[in-house]
Amino acid sequence: MSIQVQDGTQERAQESSTHSVAQFVQNWTRDNAQRVIDWRRHLHRNPELSHMETETTRFLAAELERAGLQPVALPSTGLIADIGPVGAPRIAFRGDIDALPLQEVTGLDYASEVPGVMHACGHDIHTTVVLGLAVALADFVDAHGEDALGIQVRFIFQPAEEVMDGGAVDVIEAGALNGVSRIFAVHCEPKLRTGEIGVRTGAITSASDVVEIILRGHGGHTSRPHLAADLVYTAGLIASQLPGLLSRTVDPRTGTVLTFGAINGGSTFNAIPQEVRLLGTFRTAEVGVWRRGEETLRELLEHLVAPTGAELELRYTKGVPPVMNDDVSTAALAQAVNDVDPNALKEAPQSTGGEDFSWYLEHVPGSMARLGAWTGKGERPDLHQPDIVFDERALGIGIRLFAGVIDQFR
């Protein structure tokens, strides 16, 4: 695949083509493998929760400055840094830096030293991949000069991906996408063997919204349900019938699903309660369905609940839209994989999980790839589990993947 340089001189393009970033970074990752692992293990030992990543930010800033870069702090936590000739096209790579409120039980000698906090989603891997890319490119510029890079590259170290008020929105508002034409990211995938890379055009994740339904009514004795608004019965109707009604309202090809995780109400066997709450998630791979999600559920709920006499309150919390990978950016990721090992390229399934990388793609085109991180031994683990262990060989693979992408935009 050939992508033309849109800006800059012909001389710059010719000069950059003589120096392969991918080849340089391949050698760099070999020579700096232990250094990269040490970075990752430092982050893993010292995880910080969303919006609290102060020490993580300080560590990243110090490593970037040591490489000769000039990181710029974001308003709360996190930072950005740039490299490359002024006036050249700019692409960006994002790593998320926050951890989860989980107690690690892996038994690793570099396990979390922070009680109740753990990198269980691979953010320490993502962050180290972007940090490694930044330092490798700084060494590339030292060796060949800034113009040899051919483009500008922005490194975004984003806080607070794991919470509903995700950090991507704040990062964008702070100007992190200014001048950026494309953005890329990876997400660790323990269902793929290390060395494999999953790509997908279109939705690779789902929108994820929180749905809280509150039912109220005058209670009563369970021997006389006809004299009360039977909220437990009503909650049962909602939990069992609302997902089915939704599937008859929305095209099933959109991957739309409503699932309840909690129903709370009542305290004894012979009293109909005066309040019952249901809590769940609404997920979809279609942006249009996501934008209408609250309106759709409210209409269905009102029709379902009306005959029961219960009072209904819907509290709908918008989460993130689906990550919608554009075709050019995804092709660039696929080509970067093919250039190294065509057998490593896999088609990633569309996930029903949410990811706030989607907010960047509301502003600029880009793509997220699935970075294989399963050792090939034992069962394939799942994300967000206190015993998950990621294969550290994925670090160098992720760095080289991004380097291959850069070569295509020079």
Residue pairs with C-beta under 8 A, 6 or more apart in sequence:
1 331
1 332
1 335
1 408
2 408
3 328
3 332
3 408
3 409
5 12
5 13
5 89
5 150
5 151
5 409
5 410
6 89
6 181
7 87
7 88
7 89
8 85
8 87
8 88
8 89
8 150
8 151
12 85
12 88
12 147
12 150
13 150
13 410
15 147
15 148
15 150
16 147
16 148
16 149
16 150
16 151
16 410
17 150
17 410
18 148
19 140
19 144
19 148
20 407
21 137
21 140
21 149
21 403
21 404
21 406
21 407
21 410
22 336
22 339
22 340
22 400
22 403
22 404
22 406
22 407
24 136
24 139
24 140
24 143
24 403
25 133
25 136
25 137
25 140
25 399
25 400
25 403
26 400
26 403
28 136
28 139
28 140
29 36
29 132
29 136
29 395
29 396
29 399
29 400
30 396
32 132
32 135
32 136
33 396
36 128
36 132
36 395
36 396
36 399
37 392
37 395
39 63
39 128
39 131
39 132
40 124
40 125
40 128
40 392
40 395
41 110
42 59
43 56
43 59
43 97
43 119
43 124
43 127
43 128
44 108
44 110
44 111
44 112
44 119
44 124
45 110
45 111
45 112
45 113
46 55
46 56
46 59
46 112
46 113
46 114
47 99
47 100
47 112
47 114
47 117
47 118
47 119
47 124
48 54
48 55
48 56
48 97
48 98
48 99
48 114
48 117
49 98
49 99
49 100
49 101
49 117
50 98
50 159
50 160
50 161
50 162
50 163
50 167
51 76
51 77
51 98
51 159
51 160
51 163
51 167
52 77
52 98
53 77
53 78
53 97
53 98
53 159
53 160
54 77
56 77
56 97
56 127
57 73
57 77
57 78
57 79
57 97
57 157
57 159
60 71
60 79
60 97
60 127
60 131
60 157
61 71
61 73
61 79
63 131
63 135
64 70
64 71
64 79
64 81
64 131
64 134
64 135
64 155
65 71
67 134
67 135
67 138
67 139
68 138
68 142
69 81
69 82
69 83
69 134
69 138
70 81
70 82
71 79
71 80
71 81
72 79
72 80
72 81
73 79
74 80
74 159
74 170
74 171
74 174
74 176
75 170
75 174
76 159
76 170
77 97
77 159
77 160
78 97
78 156
78 157
78 158
78 159
78 167
78 171
79 157
80 154
80 155
80 156
80 157
80 171
80 176
81 134
81 154
81 155
82 90
82 152
82 153
82 154
82 155
83 134
83 137
83 138
83 141
83 146
83 149
83 152
83 153
83 155
84 90
84 141
84 146
84 149
84 150
84 151
84 152
84 153
85 146
85 147
85 149
85 150
85 151
85 152
86 152
88 149
88 150
88 151
88 152
89 151
89 152
89 181
89 409
90 151
90 152
90 153
90 154
90 179
90 180
90 181
91 151
91 152
91 153
91 154
91 180
91 181
91 182
91 183
91 184
91 405
91 406
91 409
92 153
92 154
92 155
92 156
92 176
92 177
92 180
92 182
92 183
92 184
92 360
92 366
93 130
93 133
93 153
93 154
93 155
93 156
93 183
93 184
93 185
93 402
94 130
94 156
94 157
94 158
94 183
94 184
94 185
94 357
94 360
95 123
95 126
95 127
95 128
95 129
95 130
95 131
95 155
95 156
95 157
95 158
95 185
96 123
96 126
96 127
96 158
96 159
96 161
96 162
96 167
97 123
97 127
97 157
97 158
97 159
98 123
98 159
98 160
98 161
98 162
98 163
98 167
99 112
99 114
99 117
99 118
99 119
99 120
99 121
99 123
99 124
99 162
100 117
100 118
100 119
100 120
100 121
100 162
100 384
101 116
101 117
102 116
102 117
102 118
102 120
102 384
102 385
102 386
103 115
103 116
103 118
103 386
104 111
104 112
104 118
104 120
104 386
104 387
105 386
105 387
106 386
106 387
106 388
106 389
108 389
112 118
112 119
118 386
120 383
120 384
120 385
120 386
120 388
121 162
121 188
121 383
121 384
122 187
122 188
122 371
122 373
122 383
122 390
123 161
123 162
125 188
125 371
125 373
125 390
125 392
125 394
125 395
125 398
126 185
126 186
126 187
126 188
126 398
127 157
128 395
129 186
129 371
129 395
129 398
129 399
129 402
130 155
130 156
130 157
130 402
131 155
131 157
132 395
132 396
132 398
132 399
133 153
133 155
133 399
133 402
133 403
134 153
134 155
136 399
136 403
137 149
137 153
137 406
140 148
140 149
141 148
141 149
149 406
149 410
150 409
150 410
151 406
151 409
151 410
152 179
153 406
154 176
154 180
156 171
156 176
156 183
158 167
158 168
158 171
159 167
159 170
159 171
160 166
160 167
160 170
161 167
161 168
161 355
161 356
161 357
164 210
164 317
164 319
166 320
166 356
166 359
167 356
168 320
168 356
168 357
168 358
168 359
168 360
169 356
169 359
172 359
172 360
172 363
177 183
177 360
177 363
177 364
180 364
181 364
181 365
182 328
182 329
182 364
182 365
182 366
182 409
183 360
183 361
183 364
183 365
183 366
184 329
184 332
184 333
184 366
184 367
184 368
184 369
184 402
184 405
185 357
185 366
185 368
185 369
186 368
186 369
186 370
186 371
186 398
186 401
186 402
187 355
187 357
187 368
187 369
187 370
187 371
188 370
188 371
188 373
188 383
188 390
188 394
189 198
189 348
189 370
189 371
189 372
189 373
189 374
190 373
190 374
190 380
190 381
190 382
190 383
190 388
190 390
191 374
191 380
192 198
192 346
192 370
192 371
192 372
192 373
192 374
193 372
193 374
193 375
193 376
194 372
194 373
194 374
194 375
194 376
194 391
194 393
194 394
194 397
195 341
195 344
195 372
195 393
195 397
196 344
196 345
196 346
196 372
197 333
197 337
197 344
197 345
197 346
197 369
197 370
197 371
197 372
197 397
197 401
198 346
198 347
198 348
198 349
198 369
198 370
198 372
199 325
199 330
199 333
199 334
199 337
199 345
199 346
199 347
199 348
199 367
199 369
199 370
200 325
200 330
200 347
200 348
200 349
200 350
201 325
201 326
201 327
201 330
202 285
202 324
202 325
202 350
203 255
203 285
203 286
203 322
203 323
203 324
203 325
203 350
204 322
204 323
204 324
204 325
204 348
204 350
204 351
204 368
204 370
205 285
205 322
205 323
205 350
205 351
205 352
205 353
205 354
205 355
205 358
205 368
206 255
206 283
206 284
206 285
206 322
206 350
206 351
206 352
206 353
206 354
207 282
207 283
207 284
207 285
207 287
207 289
207 290
207 293
207 319
207 320
207 321
207 322
207 354
207 358
208 281
208 282
208 283
208 319
208 320
208 353
208 354
209 281
209 282
209 283
209 290
209 293
209 294
209 316
209 317
209 318
209 319
210 279
210 280
210 281
210 282
210 316
210 317
210 319
211 258
211 278
211 279
211 280
211 281
211 282
211 297
211 314
211 315
211 316
211 317
212 277
212 278
212 279
212 314
212 315
212 316
212 317
213 238
213 277
213 278
213 279
213 301
213 312
213 313
213 314
213 315
214 275
214 276
214 277
214 312
214 313
214 314
214 315
215 231
215 234
215 235
215 238
215 265
215 275
215 276
215 277
215 278
215 305
215 310
215 311
215 312
215 313
216 231
216 274
216 275
216 310
216 311
216 313
217 228
217 229
217 231
217 274
217 309
217 310
217 311
218 228
218 229
218 274
219 228
219 229
219 231
219 271
219 272
219 273
219 274
220 227
220 228
220 271
220 272
221 228
221 270
221 271
221 272
222 269
222 270
222 271
222 272
223 270
225 233
225 272
228 272
229 272
229 308
229 309
229 310
229 311
230 272
230 308
230 310
231 265
231 266
231 272
231 273
231 274
231 275
231 276
231 310
232 265
232 266
232 272
232 273
232 276
233 308
234 276
234 305
234 308
234 310
235 263
235 265
235 276
235 278
237 304
237 305
237 308
238 260
238 278
238 301
238 304
238 305
239 260
239 263
239 278
241 304
242 258
242 297
242 300
242 301
242 304
243 257
243 258
243 259
245 300
245 304
246 256
246 258
246 296
246 297
246 300
247 256
249 296
249 300
250 256
250 284
250 289
250 296
251 286
251 289
254 284
254 285
254 286
254 289
255 283
255 284
255 285
255 286
255 350
255 352
256 282
256 283
256 284
256 285
256 286
256 289
257 282
257 283
257 284
257 352
258 280
258 281
258 282
258 283
258 297
259 280
259 281
259 283
260 278
260 279
260 280
261 279
261 280
261 281
262 277
262 278
262 279
262 280
263 276
263 277
263 278
263 279
264 276
264 277
264 279
265 273
265 275
265 276
265 277
266 272
266 273
266 276
267 273
282 293
282 297
282 316
283 352
283 354
284 290
284 293
284 322
285 322
285 350
285 352
286 322
287 321
287 322
287 324
289 296
290 321
290 322
293 316
294 314
294 316
294 318
297 314
297 316
298 314
298 316
301 312
301 314
302 312
305 312
319 354
320 354
320 355
320 356
320 358
320 359
321 358
321 359
321 362
322 358
323 355
323 357
323 358
323 361
323 368
324 358
324 361
325 361
325 366
325 367
325 368
326 361
326 365
326 366
326 367
328 365
329 365
329 366
329 367
330 367
332 367
332 405
332 408
332 409
333 367
333 369
333 401
333 405
334 345
335 404
335 408
336 401
336 402
336 403
336 404
336 405
336 407
336 408
337 344
337 345
337 401
337 404
338 345
339 404
340 400
340 404
344 372
346 370
346 372
348 369
348 370
353 383
355 368
357 366
357 368
360 366
369 401
371 394
371 397
371 398
371 401
372 391
372 394
372 397
373 390
373 391
373 394
374 380
374 381
374 391
375 389
375 391
381 387
381 388
381 389
382 388
